[in-house]
Amino acid sequence: MGTASTTNTMEATRLPAGLSITVEKNPPEARLLQLGVKSWPKWGCPPGRFPLKFDAALTCYLVKGRVRAAVKGSRECVEFGAGDLVVFPKGLSCTWDVVVGVDKHYNFDPS
């Protein structure tokens, strides 16, 4: 009988101009409570492609879904999905290829 893995890993993908997308896989519940994730607004979308430019840093926690983010000016593609805590830096432009419809909590930091 197998066991489920609940590893908590952080990956930062370095991008042009020193920008990086950080994906924290399966953060512990204590971390989510500390951040107040459940009090953040929610947003969802069906599968599709969405060009985005972040005028403020965005932190989001995916409740469901799967996304591939293609960063403008780079060949980098960052994948994340349900259970991931993801940080997009201010100034980043990318296109989200939503493979599985997304439901997420999000928080913008304008500083």
NUKOL-129516 format. One record per atom (N, C-alpha, C, O): x, y, z; residue number from 0; residue in three letters; atom name. Coordinates in pm, 1 decimal, padded with zeros to 6 digits. Atoms other than C-alpha are relative to their C-alpha. Layout:
X;Y;Z;NUM;ala;CA
...
***
This chain:
00084.1;-00117.5;00000.0;0;met;N
00000.0;00000.0;00000.0;0;met;CA
00088.3;00123.2;00000.0;0;met;C
00177.3;00134.2;00084.3;0;met;O
-00083.0;-00120.1;00011.4;1;gly;N
00149.4;00337.3;-00103.9;1;gly;CA
-00044.1;00109.6;00095.0;1;gly;C
-00154.4;00106.2;00149.4;1;gly;O
00034.0;-00115.8;-00082.6;2;thr;N
00158.2;00658.7;00092.5;2;thr;CA
00011.3;00126.3;-00083.0;2;thr;C
00092.4;00135.2;-00175.1;2;thr;O
-00003.9;-00127.2;00071.3;3;ala;N
00091.3;01008.9;-00027.9;3;ala;CA
00114.0;00085.4;00053.7;3;ala;C
00139.1;00088.0;00174.2;3;ala;O
-00109.2;-00088.6;-00038.8;4;ser;N
00381.6;01250.8;-00022.8;4;ser;CA
-00054.0;00140.0;00022.6;4;ser;C
-00131.4;00189.8;-00059.1;4;ser;O
00043.4;-00136.9;-00029.0;5;thr;N
00323.3;01592.2;00137.8;5;thr;CA
00121.6;00089.6;00012.4;5;thr;C
00133.4;00167.8;00106.8;5;thr;O
-00121.7;-00080.6;-00006.4;6;thr;N
00656.0;01750.3;00061.2;6;thr;CA
-00030.7;00146.0;-00025.5;6;thr;C
-00121.1;00179.9;-00101.9;6;thr;O
00012.8;-00144.5;00014.1;7;asn;N
00687.8;02125.0;00085.8;7;asn;CA
00127.8;00047.5;-00066.4;7;asn;C
00233.5;00050.8;-00003.4;7;asn;O
-00119.2;-00045.8;00071.4;8;thr;N
00925.8;02254.9;-00178.0;8;thr;CA
-00025.1;00136.4;-00059.0;8;thr;C
-00138.6;00172.6;-00090.0;8;thr;O
00007.7;-00131.9;00060.2;9;met;N
01000.2;02598.6;-00312.5;9;met;CA
00089.3;00001.9;-00121.3;9;met;C
00204.2;-00041.9;-00115.2;9;met;O
-00078.2;-00010.7;00121.6;10;glu;N
01115.5;02662.1;-00666.7;10;glu;CA
-00009.2;00143.8;-00048.6;10;glu;C
-00118.4;00199.9;-00056.7;10;glu;O
-00000.2;-00134.6;00057.6;11;ala;N
01218.2;02999.1;-00804.5;11;ala;CA
00059.6;-00009.2;-00138.7;11;ala;C
00170.6;-00059.6;-00156.3;11;ala;O
-00048.3;-00001.1;00136.7;12;thr;N
01253.8;03038.9;-01176.7;12;thr;CA
00050.7;00139.8;-00029.6;12;thr;C
-00026.2;00235.8;-00025.8;12;thr;O
-00061.4;-00130.8;00029.3;13;arg;N
01496.0;03322.1;-01265.5;13;arg;CA
-00037.2;00042.8;-00140.6;13;arg;C
-00032.2;-00035.5;-00235.4;13;arg;O
00046.9;-00053.0;00126.5;14;leu;N
01375.0;03542.3;-01543.0;14;leu;CA
00076.0;00126.1;-00035.5;14;leu;C
00157.5;00173.2;00043.9;14;leu;O
-00070.6;-00121.5;00040.3;15;pro;N
01496.4;03846.5;-01737.8;15;pro;CA
-00016.2;00111.7;00102.7;15;pro;C
-00116.2;00117.7;00174.2;15;pro;O
-00000.7;-00117.3;-00087.2;16;ala;N
01579.4;04162.9;-01541.5;16;ala;CA
-00009.7;-00035.7;00147.9;16;ala;C
-00057.8;00044.8;00227.7;16;ala;O
-00001.9;00038.2;-00140.6;17;gly;N
01616.6;03969.3;-01215.3;17;gly;CA
-00134.9;-00038.0;00057.2;17;gly;C
-00145.5;-00061.5;00177.5;17;gly;O
00132.0;00038.1;-00048.2;18;leu;N
01245.7;03886.2;-01192.6;18;leu;CA
-00006.6;-00151.7;00012.8;18;leu;C
00057.2;-00223.9;-00063.8;18;leu;O
00015.9;00145.0;-00013.9;19;ser;N
01145.9;03541.8;-01069.1;19;ser;CA
-00139.7;-00033.0;00048.4;19;ser;C
-00198.5;00040.2;00128.0;19;ser;O
00126.3;00054.2;-00048.2;20;ile;N
00827.4;03343.2;-01021.8;20;ile;CA
00036.8;-00105.8;00102.6;20;ile;C
00118.3;-00194.0;00075.2;20;ile;O
-00027.3;00096.9;-00105.2;21;thr;N
00832.2;03149.0;-00696.7;21;thr;CA
-00121.5;-00088.8;00019.2;21;thr;C
-00232.9;-00039.8;00037.6;21;thr;O
00107.3;00096.3;-00020.4;22;val;N
00625.2;02831.5;-00661.5;22;val;CA
00033.9;-00079.9;00125.5;22;val;C
00136.1;-00148.4;00131.2;22;val;O
-00015.4;00078.3;-00122.9;23;glu;N
00588.2;02682.8;-00313.8;23;glu;CA
-00102.3;-00112.7;-00006.8;23;glu;C
-00222.8;-00089.5;00002.3;23;glu;O
00085.5;00117.4;00013.7;24;lys;N
00450.1;02330.5;-00350.5;24;lys;CA
-00050.5;-00045.7;00136.7;24;lys;C
00027.5;-00064.6;00230.1;24;lys;O
00062.8;00053.1;-00121.6;25;asn;N
00206.1;02214.5;-00082.3;25;asn;CA
00047.2;00067.0;00128.6;25;asn;C
00098.7;-00001.4;00217.0;25;asn;O
-00042.4;-00064.7;-00124.5;26;pro;N
00279.6;02478.6;00183.9;26;pro;CA
-00082.6;-00053.2;00117.3;26;pro;C
-00199.1;-00089.0;00099.9;26;pro;O
00074.6;00049.6;-00116.3;27;pro;N
00182.0;02370.4;00536.4;27;pro;CA
-00117.2;00092.3;00034.0;27;pro;C
-00112.6;00212.3;00007.0;27;pro;O
00118.8;-00076.2;-00038.1;28;glu;N
-00157.5;02482.5;00667.3;28;glu;CA
00037.0;00117.9;00089.7;28;glu;C
-00024.6;00224.1;00080.3;28;glu;O
-00042.8;-00108.3;-00089.3;29;ala;N
00021.7;02691.4;00932.6;29;ala;CA
00048.0;00120.6;-00080.5;29;ala;C
00022.9;00234.8;-00041.9;29;ala;O
-00048.1;-00110.3;00086.0;30;arg;N
00185.7;02898.0;00656.1;30;arg;CA
-00117.8;00073.1;-00064.1;30;arg;C
-00119.4;00196.1;-00069.9;30;arg;O
00117.1;-00060.5;00062.4;31;leu;N
-00147.3;02955.7;00481.6;31;leu;CA
-00078.3;00083.6;00101.9;31;leu;C
-00127.2;00191.8;00069.4;31;leu;O
00067.7;-00075.4;-00106.7;32;leu;N
-00304.8;03064.3;00813.1;32;leu;CA
00076.6;00127.5;00032.8;32;leu;C
00016.6;00233.4;00051.2;32;leu;O
-00085.0;-00115.9;-00029.7;33;gln;N
-00009.9;03297.7;00882.9;33;gln;CA
-00019.7;00110.2;-00104.0;33;gln;C
-00023.7;00228.4;-00069.8;33;gln;O
00019.4;-00096.6;00109.3;34;leu;N
-00061.3;03465.7;00543.3;34;leu;CA
-00144.2;00051.8;-00008.0;34;leu;C
-00170.7;00154.8;-00069.9;34;leu;O
00141.2;-00039.1;00008.2;35;gly;N
-00438.6;03483.9;00590.1;35;gly;CA
-00062.9;-00031.6;-00133.9;35;gly;C
-00153.9;00038.8;-00177.7;35;gly;O
00042.2;00034.1;00136.2;36;val;N
-00497.0;03314.2;00254.6;36;val;CA
-00152.0;-00010.4;-00013.6;36;val;C
-00208.3;00037.4;-00112.0;36;val;O
00145.2;00020.6;00013.2;37;lys;N
-00860.6;03221.6;00324.8;37;lys;CA
-00079.5;00130.1;00007.1;37;lys;C
-00197.1;00132.9;-00029.4;37;lys;O
00068.5;-00130.1;-00004.0;38;ser;N
-00945.3;03589.5;00382.5;38;ser;CA
00024.5;00080.8;-00128.1;38;ser;C
-00037.7;00185.1;-00147.8;38;ser;O
-00027.8;-00068.1;00125.6;39;trp;N
-00803.7;03691.5;00042.1;39;trp;CA
-00119.6;-00015.9;-00094.2;39;trp;C
-00196.3;-00111.2;-00081.0;39;trp;O
00105.6;00016.0;00101.0;40;pro;N
-01045.3;03752.6;-00248.1;40;pro;CA
00025.1;-00126.1;-00083.3;40;pro;C
00136.3;-00178.4;-00088.9;40;pro;O
-00011.3;00117.2;00087.9;41;lys;N
-01116.8;03462.4;-00484.0;41;lys;CA
-00023.2;00041.9;-00144.7;41;lys;C
-00093.8;00138.5;-00173.4;41;lys;O
00015.0;-00020.6;00143.7;42;trp;N
-01093.9;03450.1;-00861.2;42;trp;CA
00005.4;-00135.1;-00066.9;42;trp;C
00077.1;-00224.4;-00021.9;42;trp;O
-00002.4;00124.8;00073.9;43;gly;N
-01160.5;03174.9;-01107.9;43;gly;CA
-00015.1;00026.1;-00148.7;43;gly;C
-00061.8;00132.0;-00190.3;43;gly;O
00014.9;-00012.6;00144.8;44;cys;N
-01150.2;03115.3;-01480.7;44;cys;CA
-00002.5;-00139.3;-00062.9;44;cys;C
00049.2;-00235.2;-00005.6;44;cys;O
-00000.1;00126.1;00073.4;45;pro;N
-01213.0;02840.1;-01735.0;45;pro;CA
00132.7;-00016.2;-00073.3;45;pro;C
00213.9;00076.4;-00075.8;45;pro;O
-00120.0;00017.0;00081.9;46;pro;N
-00938.0;02691.1;-01949.2;46;pro;CA
00006.3;00104.9;-00110.2;46;pro;C
-00096.4;00145.5;-00164.5;46;pro;O
-00020.6;-00100.3;00104.2;47;gly;N
-00788.9;02940.1;-02196.3;47;gly;CA
00135.8;00065.6;00016.5;47;gly;C
00215.9;00025.7;00101.1;47;gly;O
-00127.6;-00073.1;-00004.2;48;arg;N
-00500.3;03181.0;-02258.4;48;arg;CA
-00027.2;00143.5;00042.3;48;arg;C
-00117.5;00208.9;-00009.8;48;arg;O
00020.7;-00132.0;-00057.0;49;phe;N
-00468.5;03504.6;-02063.6;49;phe;CA
00132.9;00075.2;00009.5;49;phe;C
00217.2;00038.6;00091.4;49;phe;O
-00121.8;-00080.9;-00013.9;50;pro;N
-00192.5;03765.0;-02121.9;50;pro;CA
-00013.7;00089.5;00123.3;50;pro;C
-00117.7;00152.2;00143.6;50;pro;O
00002.6;-00075.3;-00125.4;51;leu;N
-00103.8;03935.4;-01791.2;51;leu;CA
00125.9;00083.2;00015.9;51;leu;C
00234.8;00041.2;-00023.2;51;leu;O
-00113.4;-00083.1;-00040.3;52;lys;N
00119.4;04221.2;-01676.6;52;lys;CA
-00025.9;00040.2;00143.4;52;lys;C
-00131.5;00095.2;00175.0;52;lys;O
00016.9;-00025.6;-00142.4;53;phe;N
00172.1;04260.0;-01304.2;53;phe;CA
00055.4;00136.8;00037.2;53;phe;C
00176.7;00157.3;00040.8;53;phe;O
-00038.1;-00134.1;-00044.7;54;asp;N
00174.3;04624.7;-01194.4;54;asp;CA
00023.6;00001.8;00150.3;54;asp;C
00068.3;00101.9;00206.1;54;asp;O
-00026.0;00020.0;-00142.5;55;ala;N
00193.5;04494.9;-00837.0;55;ala;CA
00036.1;-00146.9;00016.3;55;ala;C
-00002.9;-00230.3;-00065.4;55;ala;O
-00032.6;00140.4;-00027.2;56;ala;N
00336.2;04176.2;-00688.6;56;ala;CA
-00130.2;-00074.4;00032.8;56;ala;C
-00217.4;-00021.3;00101.6;56;ala;O
00117.4;00083.3;-00025.2;57;leu;N
00077.1;03897.3;-00679.8;57;leu;CA
00043.2;-00127.4;00069.5;57;leu;C
00135.4;-00195.7;00025.0;57;leu;O
-00015.0;00129.6;-00064.7;58;thr;N
00067.7;03608.7;-00435.9;58;thr;CA
-00134.4;-00069.3;-00013.4;58;thr;C
-00238.2;-00010.9;00017.6;58;thr;O
00126.5;00072.2;00013.1;59;cys;N
-00191.6;03343.0;-00508.6;59;cys;CA
00016.1;-00143.7;00047.8;59;cys;C
00123.9;-00202.8;00041.0;59;cys;O
00005.5;00139.4;-00044.0;60;tyr;N
-00293.0;03005.9;-00368.0;60;tyr;CA
-00107.8;-00068.0;-00083.2;60;tyr;C
-00224.9;-00030.7;-00077.4;60;tyr;O
00095.5;00069.7;00085.9;61;leu;N
-00455.2;02767.5;-00614.9;61;leu;CA
-00074.0;-00107.9;00076.6;61;leu;C
-00013.3;-00200.2;00131.1;61;leu;O
00085.3;00099.4;-00062.7;62;val;N
-00747.4;02573.0;-00472.1;62;val;CA
-00022.3;-00114.5;-00098.6;62;val;C
-00024.7;-00231.7;-00061.1;62;val;O
00010.9;00101.6;00105.4;63;lys;N
-00796.9;02394.2;-00803.0;63;lys;CA
00054.8;00058.0;-00129.0;63;lys;C
00067.9;00179.5;-00143.2;63;lys;O
-00045.7;-00042.4;00131.2;64;gly;N
-00664.5;02406.6;-01156.7;64;gly;CA
00144.4;-00035.3;-00029.1;64;gly;C
00215.5;-00090.2;00055.0;64;gly;O
-00136.6;00024.4;00047.8;65;arg;N
-00342.3;02380.0;-01354.7;65;arg;CA
00033.4;00106.9;-00103.1;65;arg;C
-00044.7;00132.1;-00194.8;65;arg;O
-00040.3;-00111.6;00085.6;66;val;N
-00150.9;02662.1;-01527.7;66;val;CA
00143.6;-00017.8;-00046.2;66;val;C
00228.4;-00066.9;00028.1;66;val;O
-00136.2;-00016.4;00051.5;67;arg;N
00155.1;02701.4;-01749.6;67;arg;CA
00015.8;00148.7;-00028.6;67;arg;C
-00058.8;00204.7;-00108.9;67;arg;O
-00023.7;-00143.0;00020.5;68;ala;N
00291.0;03057.5;-01733.7;68;ala;CA
00122.3;00017.0;-00089.2;68;ala;C
00233.7;-00017.9;-00050.2;68;ala;O
-00109.1;-00027.9;00094.3;69;ala;N
00501.4;03156.1;-02037.0;69;ala;CA
00040.2;00145.8;00018.5;69;ala;C
-00040.4;00236.7;-00001.2;69;ala;O
-00048.3;-00134.0;-00031.9;70;val;N
00714.7;03456.6;-01948.9;70;val;CA
00043.0;00072.6;-00126.8;70;val;C
00118.4;00019.0;-00208.0;70;val;O
-00033.0;-00081.9;00116.2;71;lys;N
00741.2;03734.9;-02207.8;71;lys;CA
00149.9;00028.4;-00002.3;71;lys;C
00208.4;00064.1;00100.0;71;lys;O
-00142.7;-00026.5;00015.3;72;gly;N
01095.8;03773.9;-02342.4;72;gly;CA
00088.6;-00112.4;00049.2;72;gly;C
00209.4;-00094.1;00064.6;72;gly;O
-00075.8;00113.6;-00052.0;73;ser;N
01202.0;03432.0;-02216.5;73;ser;CA
-00058.1;-00128.6;-00057.0;73;ser;C
-00172.8;-00132.3;-00101.4;73;ser;O
00050.2;00132.3;00038.8;74;arg;N
01174.0;03067.0;-02310.3;74;arg;CA
-00049.0;-00076.9;00121.2;74;arg;C
-00093.4;-00191.2;00110.1;74;arg;O
00041.5;00064.9;-00124.2;75;glu;N
01092.1;02989.3;-01948.9;75;glu;CA
-00151.0;-00020.8;00003.2;75;glu;C
-00228.1;00065.3;-00039.2;75;glu;O
00140.3;00031.9;-00021.6;76;cys;N
00761.0;02822.7;-01873.8;76;cys;CA
-00009.2;-00059.7;00140.3;76;cys;C
00057.0;-00158.8;00170.8;76;cys;O
00013.9;00043.8;-00138.1;77;val;N
00656.4;02779.5;-01511.4;77;val;CA
-00136.3;-00065.4;00015.1;77;val;C
-00238.1;-00008.1;-00023.8;77;val;O
00126.0;00072.0;-00019.7;78;glu;N
00392.3;02521.4;-01419.7;78;glu;CA
-00034.6;-00004.1;00147.6;78;glu;C
00052.1;-00022.7;00233.0;78;glu;O
00047.8;00008.0;-00137.3;79;phe;N
00180.2;02527.3;-01106.0;79;phe;CA
-00145.8;-00042.6;-00002.1;79;phe;C
-00212.9;-00033.9;-00105.0;79;phe;O
00137.1;00049.5;-00004.8;80;gly;N
-00151.1;02388.7;-00988.0;80;gly;CA
-00054.7;-00002.5;00140.4;80;gly;C
00000.2;00058.9;00231.9;80;gly;O
00071.2;00008.9;-00127.5;81;ala;N
-00387.1;02304.9;-00704.5;81;ala;CA
00097.1;-00032.6;00113.5;81;ala;C
00178.9;-00124.0;00103.4;81;ala;O
-00084.8;00020.4;-00117.0;82;gly;N
-00216.6;02329.1;-00365.8;82;gly;CA
00127.6;00081.2;-00000.9;82;gly;C
00203.3;00077.2;00096.0;82;gly;O
-00122.8;-00079.2;00010.0;83;asp;N
00060.1;02564.2;-00485.2;83;asp;CA
-00023.9;00145.2;00040.9;83;asp;C
-00128.6;00203.2;00012.1;83;asp;O
-00003.8;-00141.5;-00034.2;84;leu;N
00139.7;02908.3;-00342.1;84;leu;CA
00100.9;00063.0;-00095.7;84;leu;C
00217.2;00022.9;-00098.6;84;leu;O
-00082.3;-00054.5;00107.9;85;val;N
00279.0;03123.7;-00623.4;85;val;CA
00013.5;00151.4;00015.5;85;val;C
-00083.9;00220.7;00044.6;85;val;O
-00025.4;-00144.0;-00008.0;86;val;N
00440.5;03469.7;-00619.9;86;val;CA
00051.6;00048.5;-00135.9;86;val;C
00149.3;-00004.0;-00189.5;86;val;O
-00039.7;-00065.4;00124.4;87;phe;N
00463.0;03685.9;-00934.6;87;phe;CA
00050.3;00138.8;00035.9;87;phe;C
-00021.4;00214.5;00101.3;87;phe;O
-00054.6;-00131.3;-00036.3;88;pro;N
00688.9;03991.5;-00903.2;88;pro;CA
-00062.1;00114.7;-00080.0;88;pro;C
-00109.5;00096.3;-00192.1;88;pro;O
00043.9;-00122.1;00066.9;89;lys;N
00584.7;04344.1;-00990.5;89;lys;CA
00084.1;00019.7;-00126.6;89;lys;C
00205.9;00002.3;-00123.6;89;lys;O
-00070.9;-00025.8;00124.6;90;gly;N
00674.6;04425.9;-01353.0;90;gly;CA
00006.0;-00118.5;-00095.0;90;gly;C
00046.9;-00102.6;-00210.0;90;gly;O
-00006.1;00119.7;00084.2;91;leu;N
00647.0;04069.5;-01486.9;91;leu;CA
-00115.1;-00002.1;-00100.5;91;leu;C
-00228.6;00031.1;-00066.3;91;leu;O
00103.0;00024.0;00102.4;92;ser;N
00458.4;04004.4;-01813.0;92;ser;CA
00007.3;-00147.0;-00039.5;92;ser;C
00115.5;-00200.9;-00063.1;92;ser;O
00003.5;00141.0;00039.0;93;cys;N
00346.8;03653.0;-01898.3;93;cys;CA
-00136.8;-00033.1;-00056.3;93;cys;C
-00230.0;00046.9;-00047.5;93;cys;O
00127.7;00050.9;00047.1;94;thr;N
00071.0;03451.2;-02059.3;94;thr;CA
-00031.5;-00126.3;00076.3;94;thr;C
00047.4;-00220.8;00078.2;94;thr;O
00045.8;00119.9;-00069.8;95;trp;N
-00122.8;03204.1;-01850.1;95;trp;CA
-00072.2;-00087.7;-00100.1;95;trp;C
-00167.7;-00044.2;-00164.5;95;trp;O
00070.7;00102.6;00075.7;96;asp;N
-00220.4;02890.9;-02038.9;96;asp;CA
-00068.3;-00086.4;00105.3;96;asp;C
-00006.6;-00174.8;00164.8;96;asp;O
00075.9;00072.7;-00102.2;97;val;N
-00493.5;02758.9;-01809.6;97;val;CA
-00044.4;-00132.2;-00060.9;97;val;C
-00131.7;-00136.7;-00147.6;97;val;O
00025.7;00133.4;00052.9;98;val;N
-00501.7;02386.4;-01876.1;98;val;CA
-00125.1;-00059.6;00065.1;98;val;C
-00206.9;-00122.2;-00002.3;98;val;O
00116.3;00044.1;-00075.8;99;val;N
-00757.2;02302.4;-01603.9;99;val;CA
-00053.3;00124.2;00071.7;99;val;C
00023.3;00195.8;00136.2;99;val;O
00061.4;-00118.6;-00058.9;100;gly;N
-01002.3;02571.3;-01484.2;100;gly;CA
00051.5;00030.4;00139.8;100;gly;C
00069.5;-00059.9;00221.5;100;gly;O
-00064.7;-00045.2;-00122.7;101;val;N
-00862.3;02776.0;-01194.6;101;val;CA
-00101.4;00057.1;00099.3;101;val;C
-00196.7;00125.3;00061.8;101;val;O
00066.8;-00064.2;-00112.8;102;asp;N
-01006.8;02867.4;-00855.8;102;asp;CA
00112.7;00032.7;00095.8;102;asp;C
00184.4;-00057.0;00140.2;102;asp;O
-00113.4;-00038.3;-00082.5;103;lys;N
-00763.8;03067.6;-00644.7;103;lys;CA
-00036.0;00113.5;00095.2;103;lys;C
-00130.0;00189.4;00071.6;103;lys;O
-00001.3;-00116.5;-00087.5;104;his;N
-00722.1;03307.2;-00354.9;104;his;CA
00118.7;00084.3;-00044.9;104;his;C
00221.9;00029.9;-00084.2;104;his;O
-00110.1;-00084.4;00045.7;105;tyr;N
-00506.8;03609.5;-00439.9;105;tyr;CA
00014.0;00124.8;00085.6;105;tyr;C
-00080.6;00169.2;00150.7;105;tyr;O
-00031.0;-00121.1;-00075.2;106;asn;N
-00339.4;03911.4;-00281.0;106;asn;CA
00104.1;00080.5;-00078.0;106;asn;C
00210.0;00028.9;-00113.4;106;asn;O
-00093.0;-00089.8;00066.3;107;phe;N
-00174.2;04210.0;-00451.8;107;phe;CA
00075.6;00083.0;00103.3;107;phe;C
00017.3;00130.6;00200.7;107;phe;O
-00083.6;-00084.9;-00083.3;108;asp;N
00115.0;04394.6;-00287.5;108;asp;CA
00052.8;00112.4;-00089.6;108;asp;C
00144.1;00090.0;-00169.2;108;asp;O
-00037.0;-00108.9;00091.2;109;pro;N
00148.0;04737.0;-00456.0;109;pro;CA
00140.0;00056.6;00022.0;109;pro;C
00188.8;00132.1;-00062.0;109;pro;O
-00131.9;-00059.6;-00028.0;110;ser;N
00486.6;04818.2;-00294.2;110;ser;CA
00110.1;-00056.0;-00085.6;110;ser;C
00225.4;-00014.9;-00072.5;110;ser;O
***
